[in-house]
Amino acid sequence: MKDYDDWIARLHAIPRAFEQVSENMSIGMEDHRVPPKYLLAKALEQVKELANQKPEDSPLAAPLKSFPAGISAAERERIKDEMLEAIGKEVQPAYLRFARFLEVSYVPAGREQPGISALPDGAKYYQFLIRHYTTTNLTADEIHQIGLDEVKRDEAQMLAIAQKLGFADLKSFRASLKTNPKLHPASAEALLAAYRGYLGPMQAKLPQLFGRLPKSKFEVDPVPDYMEKNAAPAYYEAGAPDGSRPGRLMINTYNAANRNLYNVEATAYHEGLPGHHLQISIAQELDGVPSFRKYQHYTAYTEGWGLYAERLGKDAGFYQDPYSDYGRLENDAWRAIRLVVDTGVHSQHWSRQQMVDYFHDHSGLDETSIQTEVDRYIAWPGQALAYKVGELKILELRERAKKALGDKFDLRAFHDELLGSGALPLDILSDRIDGWIASQKAAARQ
């Protein structure tokens, strides 16, 4: 019951929190840190939607849907009345005031150019963000070229699959993907079932790939209704460290019939197993390390591992369906495209339409996902660079270890070493693997 009373107290604090947010945003207006107007208009839509819901339909009322058995009927009614009153009389009016501030003051002040280079010292700030998210000293130009090269490499392999399936080029193959009913889910439930169907066989394979496996449970759930219009196609929510809440692969089922099924297998491995759930859960369960090491998520490491997990599925013998194998390559190309368009908009002054056009020219990603992804890169400069940069570093380290150890190389031991210290900056990870290689060589000489 204390948890519910604490939640009610937090609801009462929301109006003041919105006042503080508005004050801080007003300061940002004075020194030209206002985001692009296009994205601000989308934020306004979300705020209005939350402000105009019935209190009982608000996501803030979600705790009312599952009371613990030990709470009496009278207490349930008290909690429900207090919570709904706080939402209806305090929280939603605060959302309305915030929406008014956005509509009248903040959105009109938004900048027209999407790239961060439009801000004072934007180029320097972008280089700082590159360092922050990739934990490397790569420049925007270097990353842009890596992206172009990786897109070209992936497209060559994708073309080979398309030709084996009877198509002359990628353009005609991609067009067929959009009209093939077998490659699109018939319903939201069918989309969820597709993800779940790939994770069972992978879970059975994990002992052959890893010496240590997580204790944390795992499940697949849909993205909440209020988020789905602007959420990513899929993402992972970590479980509670004490095991009281499982890790969750969240699937966006909005506009499900226009989603693709051929990239579901790769995404299931990335966001679920052996990707984020395995890596993050193992980190949370580590012994003998400071607590911050269990929960730190260096993006290049964490997302690099997720993308590497997609590739690992191929190494483990999955992707037997050529369409799924194509989907794997398209997912990889998608992360390579990110290198091109993120640096394009924030360093080379690309327009939003140039970003969309590059996606259309080099991927078969559905329109809903393209629009959401492009907005994400504009709003979150540099973050999308980490996936491919991290994956390439992990693959480089694996090849380095295989070359150094020869027939003494143990993939399970390599993975355990890679995951055995929590998320790390890529330079420290490289040093750790070099140390492991040296220890393996020394052990082999004994």
C-alpha positions as CSV (number, residue, x, y, z in Angstrom):
1,M,0.0,0.0,0.0
2,K,2.9,2.3,0.7
3,D,3.9,2.0,-3.0
4,Y,0.5,3.4,-4.0
5,D,0.7,6.3,-1.5
6,D,4.2,7.1,-2.9
7,W,2.8,7.1,-6.4
8,I,-0.1,9.4,-5.4
9,A,2.5,11.8,-3.9
10,R,4.4,11.7,-7.2
11,L,1.3,12.6,-9.1
12,H,0.8,15.7,-6.9
13,A,4.4,16.7,-7.7
14,I,3.9,16.6,-11.5
15,P,2.5,20.2,-11.8
16,R,5.5,21.7,-10.2
17,A,7.8,19.6,-12.3
18,F,6.1,20.9,-15.5
19,E,6.6,24.5,-14.2
20,Q,10.3,23.8,-13.8
21,V,10.5,22.2,-17.2
22,S,8.9,25.2,-18.8
23,E,11.2,27.5,-17.0
24,N,14.3,25.6,-18.3
25,M,12.9,25.4,-21.8
26,S,12.4,29.2,-21.7
27,I,16.1,29.6,-20.8
28,G,17.0,27.5,-23.8
29,M,15.0,29.8,-26.1
30,E,17.2,32.7,-25.1
31,D,20.4,31.0,-26.1
32,H,19.0,29.4,-29.3
33,R,19.0,25.8,-28.0
34,V,15.5,25.2,-29.2
35,P,15.0,21.9,-31.2
36,P,13.7,21.8,-34.8
37,K,10.1,23.1,-35.1
38,Y,9.0,20.0,-36.9
39,L,9.8,17.8,-33.9
40,L,8.4,20.2,-31.4
41,A,5.0,20.0,-33.2
42,K,5.0,16.2,-32.7
43,A,5.8,16.6,-29.0
44,L,2.9,19.0,-28.8
45,E,0.6,16.3,-30.3
46,Q,1.7,13.8,-27.7
47,V,1.2,16.2,-24.8
48,K,-2.3,17.1,-26.0
49,E,-3.2,13.5,-26.3
50,L,-2.2,12.8,-22.7
51,A,-3.9,15.9,-21.5
52,N,-7.3,15.0,-23.0
53,Q,-7.6,11.4,-21.9
54,K,-10.0,10.3,-19.3
55,P,-8.2,10.0,-16.0
56,E,-8.8,6.2,-15.8
57,D,-7.3,5.9,-19.4
58,S,-4.1,7.8,-18.5
59,P,-0.9,5.7,-18.4
60,L,-0.4,7.3,-15.0
61,A,-3.4,5.2,-13.8
62,A,-1.8,1.9,-14.8
63,P,-1.1,0.8,-11.2
64,L,-4.9,0.7,-10.6
65,K,-5.2,-2.3,-13.0
66,S,-3.4,-4.8,-10.8
67,F,-3.8,-4.4,-7.0
68,P,-1.9,-7.0,-4.9
69,A,-4.2,-9.5,-3.2
70,G,-3.5,-8.2,0.3
71,I,-5.1,-4.8,-0.2
72,S,-8.7,-4.6,1.0
73,A,-11.6,-3.5,-1.1
74,A,-12.0,-0.3,1.0
75,E,-8.3,0.6,0.5
76,R,-8.5,-0.1,-3.2
77,E,-11.4,2.3,-3.5
78,R,-9.6,5.0,-1.5
79,I,-6.5,4.6,-3.6
80,K,-8.5,4.7,-6.8
81,D,-10.4,7.8,-5.8
82,E,-7.3,9.7,-4.7
83,M,-5.3,8.7,-7.8
84,L,-7.9,9.6,-10.3
85,E,-8.7,12.8,-8.5
86,A,-5.0,13.8,-8.6
87,I,-4.8,12.9,-12.3
88,G,-8.0,14.7,-13.3
89,K,-7.6,17.8,-11.1
90,E,-3.9,18.4,-11.0
91,V,-1.9,16.3,-13.6
92,Q,-4.1,16.8,-16.7
93,P,-4.5,20.6,-16.1
94,A,-0.7,20.7,-15.8
95,Y,-0.4,18.9,-19.2
96,L,-2.9,21.4,-20.7
97,R,-0.8,24.4,-19.4
98,F,2.3,22.8,-20.7
99,A,0.6,22.2,-24.1
100,R,-0.3,25.9,-24.1
101,F,3.3,26.9,-23.4
102,L,4.5,24.7,-26.2
103,E,1.9,25.9,-28.7
104,V,2.2,29.7,-28.0
105,S,5.9,30.1,-27.0
106,Y,8.1,27.2,-27.7
107,V,7.1,25.6,-31.0
108,P,7.1,28.9,-32.9
109,A,10.7,29.5,-31.6
110,G,11.9,26.2,-33.0
111,R,14.7,26.3,-35.6
112,E,14.0,25.5,-39.2
113,Q,17.2,23.5,-39.9
114,P,17.2,19.9,-38.6
115,G,20.9,19.5,-38.1
116,I,22.7,20.4,-34.8
117,S,25.4,22.3,-36.9
118,A,22.8,25.1,-37.1
119,L,23.4,25.8,-33.4
120,P,26.3,28.0,-32.2
121,D,29.4,25.8,-32.0
122,G,27.2,23.0,-33.4
123,A,30.1,21.3,-35.2
124,K,32.2,21.1,-32.0
125,Y,29.2,19.8,-30.1
126,Y,28.6,17.1,-32.6
127,Q,32.2,15.9,-32.4
128,F,31.8,15.8,-28.6
129,L,28.6,13.6,-29.1
130,I,30.5,11.3,-31.5
131,R,33.1,10.8,-28.8
132,H,30.4,10.3,-26.2
133,Y,28.3,7.7,-28.0
134,T,31.0,5.8,-29.9
135,T,33.8,6.1,-27.3
136,T,36.2,6.6,-30.3
137,N,38.1,9.5,-31.8
138,L,36.5,9.0,-35.2
139,T,35.5,12.2,-37.1
140,A,32.2,12.8,-38.7
141,D,33.8,12.5,-42.2
142,E,35.4,9.2,-41.3
143,I,32.2,7.8,-39.9
144,H,30.3,9.0,-43.0
145,Q,32.7,7.1,-45.3
146,I,32.5,4.0,-43.1
147,G,28.7,4.1,-43.5
148,L,29.0,4.4,-47.3
149,D,31.4,1.5,-47.5
150,E,29.2,-0.7,-45.2
151,V,26.1,0.1,-47.2
152,K,27.8,-0.9,-50.4
153,R,29.1,-4.2,-48.8
154,D,25.6,-5.1,-47.5
155,E,23.9,-4.3,-50.7
156,A,26.2,-6.6,-52.6
157,Q,25.2,-9.5,-50.4
158,M,21.6,-8.5,-50.6
159,L,21.7,-8.5,-54.3
160,A,23.1,-12.0,-54.4
161,I,20.1,-13.2,-52.4
162,A,17.7,-11.3,-54.6
163,Q,19.2,-12.9,-57.7
164,K,18.9,-16.4,-56.3
165,L,15.2,-15.7,-55.7
166,G,14.8,-14.7,-59.4
167,F,15.1,-10.9,-59.3
168,A,17.4,-8.9,-61.6
169,D,18.1,-6.1,-59.1
170,L,17.4,-4.9,-55.6
171,K,14.9,-2.3,-56.7
172,S,12.5,-4.9,-58.2
173,F,13.1,-7.3,-55.2
174,R,12.3,-4.6,-52.7
175,A,9.2,-3.7,-54.6
176,S,8.1,-7.3,-54.4
177,L,8.6,-7.4,-50.6
178,K,6.1,-4.6,-50.2
179,T,3.4,-6.5,-52.0
180,N,4.0,-10.0,-50.8
181,P,1.3,-10.8,-48.2
182,K,3.4,-13.6,-46.7
183,L,6.0,-11.0,-45.6
184,H,3.5,-8.8,-43.6
185,P,1.6,-9.8,-40.4
186,A,-2.1,-10.2,-40.7
187,S,-2.6,-8.7,-37.2
188,A,-0.8,-7.3,-34.2
189,E,-1.0,-10.7,-32.6
190,A,0.6,-12.3,-35.6
191,L,3.5,-9.9,-35.4
192,L,4.1,-10.7,-31.7
193,A,3.9,-14.4,-32.5
194,A,6.5,-14.1,-35.2
195,Y,9.0,-12.6,-32.7
196,R,8.2,-15.3,-30.1
197,G,8.7,-18.0,-32.7
198,Y,12.3,-17.2,-33.3
199,L,13.4,-16.8,-29.7
200,G,12.6,-20.4,-28.6
201,P,15.2,-22.1,-30.9
202,M,17.8,-19.4,-30.2
203,Q,17.3,-19.9,-26.4
204,A,18.0,-23.7,-26.9
205,K,21.2,-22.8,-28.8
206,L,22.7,-20.4,-26.2
207,P,24.6,-23.0,-24.2
208,Q,26.7,-23.7,-27.3
209,L,27.6,-20.0,-27.5
210,F,28.0,-18.9,-23.9
211,G,29.4,-20.3,-20.8
212,R,27.3,-18.0,-18.6
213,L,23.6,-17.4,-19.1
214,P,21.3,-14.9,-17.3
215,K,18.9,-16.0,-14.6
216,S,16.5,-13.2,-15.4
217,K,13.2,-14.2,-17.2
218,F,12.2,-12.8,-20.5
219,E,9.0,-12.0,-22.4
220,V,7.6,-10.3,-25.5
221,D,5.0,-7.6,-25.1
222,P,3.4,-4.8,-27.3
223,V,4.3,-1.2,-27.0
224,P,1.7,0.8,-25.0
225,D,-1.0,2.4,-27.0
226,Y,-0.1,5.9,-26.1
227,M,3.5,5.5,-27.4
228,E,3.0,3.4,-30.4
229,K,2.6,6.1,-33.1
230,N,6.1,7.5,-32.6
231,A,7.9,4.6,-31.0
232,A,10.7,2.5,-32.6
233,P,9.7,-0.8,-34.3
234,A,11.1,-2.7,-31.3
235,Y,13.1,-2.1,-28.2
236,Y,14.2,-3.8,-25.0
237,E,13.2,-2.9,-21.4
238,A,15.6,-4.3,-18.8
239,G,14.2,-6.5,-16.0
240,A,14.4,-5.7,-12.3
241,P,17.8,-6.7,-10.8
242,D,16.1,-8.7,-8.1
243,G,14.1,-10.7,-10.7
244,S,10.7,-9.4,-9.7
245,R,10.1,-8.0,-13.2
246,P,11.2,-9.9,-16.4
247,G,13.2,-8.3,-19.2
248,R,10.8,-7.3,-22.0
249,L,11.1,-7.1,-25.8
250,M,8.6,-4.4,-26.7
251,I,7.1,-4.7,-30.2
252,N,5.4,-1.8,-31.9
253,T,2.2,-3.2,-33.3
254,Y,0.9,0.1,-34.6
255,N,-0.1,-0.2,-38.3
256,A,0.9,-3.8,-38.0
257,A,-0.2,-4.8,-41.6
258,N,2.5,-2.5,-43.0
259,R,5.3,-3.9,-40.9
260,N,7.8,-6.3,-42.3
261,L,8.2,-9.9,-41.2
262,Y,11.4,-10.6,-43.0
263,N,13.5,-8.6,-40.5
264,V,11.8,-9.9,-37.4
265,E,14.3,-12.7,-36.9
266,A,17.3,-10.4,-36.8
267,T,15.4,-7.9,-34.5
268,A,14.4,-10.7,-32.1
269,Y,18.1,-11.6,-31.7
270,H,19.2,-8.0,-31.3
271,E,16.6,-6.8,-28.8
272,G,16.1,-10.2,-27.1
273,L,18.4,-13.2,-27.2
274,P,21.3,-13.3,-27.5
275,G,21.2,-9.5,-27.6
276,H,20.2,-7.0,-25.1
277,H,18.4,-9.3,-22.6
278,L,21.4,-11.6,-22.3
279,Q,24.0,-8.8,-22.1
280,I,22.2,-6.5,-19.8
281,S,20.9,-9.3,-17.5
282,I,24.4,-10.8,-17.2
283,A,25.8,-7.3,-16.3
284,Q,23.1,-6.9,-13.6
285,E,24.0,-10.3,-12.1
286,L,27.8,-9.7,-11.9
287,D,29.5,-10.2,-8.6
288,G,32.6,-8.4,-7.4
289,V,32.1,-5.2,-9.4
290,P,30.9,-1.7,-8.2
291,S,27.1,-1.2,-8.7
292,F,27.5,1.4,-11.4
293,R,29.3,-1.2,-13.5
294,K,26.2,-3.3,-13.5
295,Y,24.0,-0.6,-14.9
296,Q,26.2,1.6,-17.1
297,H,25.2,1.3,-20.8
298,Y,27.9,2.7,-23.0
299,T,26.0,2.9,-26.2
300,A,28.7,1.7,-28.6
301,Y,29.2,-1.4,-26.4
302,T,25.5,-2.2,-25.6
303,E,24.1,-1.5,-29.1
304,G,27.2,-2.8,-30.8
305,W,26.5,-6.1,-28.9
306,G,22.9,-6.0,-30.1
307,L,24.0,-5.7,-33.7
308,Y,26.7,-8.3,-33.2
309,A,24.0,-10.6,-31.8
310,E,22.1,-10.4,-35.2
311,R,25.3,-11.5,-36.9
312,L,25.9,-14.2,-34.3
313,G,22.5,-15.8,-35.3
314,K,24.0,-16.3,-38.8
315,D,27.2,-17.9,-37.4
316,A,25.0,-20.2,-35.3
317,G,23.2,-21.6,-38.3
318,F,19.9,-19.6,-38.2
319,Y,18.3,-17.5,-41.0
320,Q,17.5,-20.6,-43.0
321,D,14.8,-18.6,-44.8
322,P,16.5,-16.5,-47.5
323,Y,14.0,-13.7,-46.8
324,S,15.1,-13.7,-43.2
325,D,18.7,-13.7,-44.2
326,Y,17.9,-10.7,-46.5
327,G,16.2,-9.1,-43.5
328,R,19.4,-9.6,-41.5
329,L,21.4,-7.8,-44.1
330,E,18.9,-5.1,-44.4
331,N,19.0,-4.6,-40.6
332,D,22.8,-4.3,-40.9
333,A,22.5,-1.9,-43.8
334,W,20.0,0.1,-41.8
335,R,22.6,0.7,-39.1
336,A,25.2,1.5,-41.8
337,I,22.7,4.0,-43.3
338,R,22.5,5.6,-39.9
339,L,26.2,6.5,-40.1
340,V,25.5,8.2,-43.4
341,V,22.3,10.1,-42.6
342,D,23.2,11.1,-39.0
343,T,26.5,12.6,-40.1
344,G,24.8,13.9,-43.2
345,V,22.2,16.0,-41.3
346,H,24.4,17.1,-38.4
347,S,27.7,17.6,-40.2
348,Q,27.0,18.0,-43.9
349,H,23.8,20.1,-43.7
350,W,21.4,17.6,-45.2
351,S,17.7,18.3,-45.2
352,R,15.2,15.9,-43.6
353,Q,14.1,15.0,-47.1
354,Q,17.6,14.0,-48.1
355,M,17.7,11.6,-45.1
356,V,14.3,10.1,-46.2
357,D,15.5,9.8,-49.8
358,Y,18.7,8.0,-48.8
359,F,16.7,5.5,-46.8
360,H,14.4,4.9,-49.8
361,D,17.3,4.5,-52.2
362,H,19.2,2.0,-50.0
363,S,16.7,0.1,-47.9
364,G,13.3,-1.5,-48.1
365,L,12.3,-0.3,-44.6
366,D,8.6,0.5,-44.4
367,E,7.5,4.1,-44.6
368,T,6.3,4.3,-41.0
369,S,9.6,3.2,-39.6
370,I,11.6,5.5,-42.0
371,Q,9.7,8.5,-40.8
372,T,10.1,7.6,-37.1
373,E,13.8,6.8,-37.5
374,V,14.7,10.0,-39.3
375,D,13.0,12.0,-36.6
376,R,15.0,10.1,-34.0
377,Y,18.3,11.0,-35.6
378,I,17.4,14.6,-35.8
379,A,16.3,14.7,-32.1
380,W,19.2,12.6,-30.8
381,P,22.4,13.5,-32.6
382,G,25.2,11.0,-32.6
383,Q,23.4,8.1,-30.7
384,A,22.6,6.2,-33.9
385,L,26.3,6.1,-34.8
386,A,27.1,3.7,-31.9
387,Y,25.5,0.6,-33.3
388,K,27.6,0.0,-36.3
389,V,30.8,1.4,-34.8
390,G,30.4,-1.0,-31.8
391,E,29.6,-4.0,-33.9
392,L,32.6,-3.5,-36.1
393,K,34.9,-3.2,-33.1
394,I,33.5,-6.5,-31.6
395,L,34.0,-8.3,-34.9
396,E,37.5,-6.9,-35.1
397,L,38.3,-8.2,-31.6
398,R,36.9,-11.6,-32.4
399,E,39.0,-11.9,-35.5
400,R,42.0,-10.7,-33.6
401,A,41.5,-13.4,-30.9
402,K,40.9,-16.1,-33.5
403,K,44.1,-15.1,-35.4
404,A,46.2,-15.0,-32.2
405,L,44.9,-18.2,-30.7
406,G,44.3,-20.4,-33.7
407,D,42.7,-23.7,-32.8
408,K,42.8,-22.7,-29.1
409,F,40.2,-20.0,-29.7
410,D,37.0,-20.8,-27.8
411,L,34.0,-18.8,-28.9
412,R,32.1,-19.4,-25.6
413,A,35.1,-18.2,-23.5
414,F,35.5,-15.1,-25.8
415,H,31.8,-14.2,-25.3
416,D,32.1,-14.7,-21.6
417,E,35.1,-12.4,-21.5
418,L,33.4,-9.8,-23.6
419,L,30.4,-9.7,-21.3
420,G,32.1,-10.5,-18.0
421,S,32.8,-6.9,-16.9
422,G,29.6,-5.0,-17.8
423,A,29.5,-2.3,-20.5
424,L,32.8,-0.7,-21.3
425,P,34.2,2.0,-23.6
426,L,35.5,0.4,-26.7
427,D,39.2,1.3,-26.0
428,I,39.0,-0.4,-22.6
429,L,37.2,-3.3,-24.1
430,S,40.0,-3.7,-26.6
431,D,42.6,-3.7,-23.8
432,R,40.5,-6.3,-21.8
433,I,40.4,-8.7,-24.8
434,D,44.1,-8.2,-25.4
435,G,44.8,-9.2,-21.8
436,W,42.5,-12.2,-22.2
437,I,44.4,-13.3,-25.4
438,A,47.7,-13.0,-23.6
439,S,46.4,-15.1,-20.7
440,Q,45.0,-17.8,-23.1
441,K,48.4,-18.0,-24.8
442,A,50.2,-18.3,-21.5
443,A,47.8,-21.1,-20.4
444,A,48.4,-22.9,-23.6
445,R,52.2,-22.9,-23.1
446,Q,51.9,-24.5,-19.7
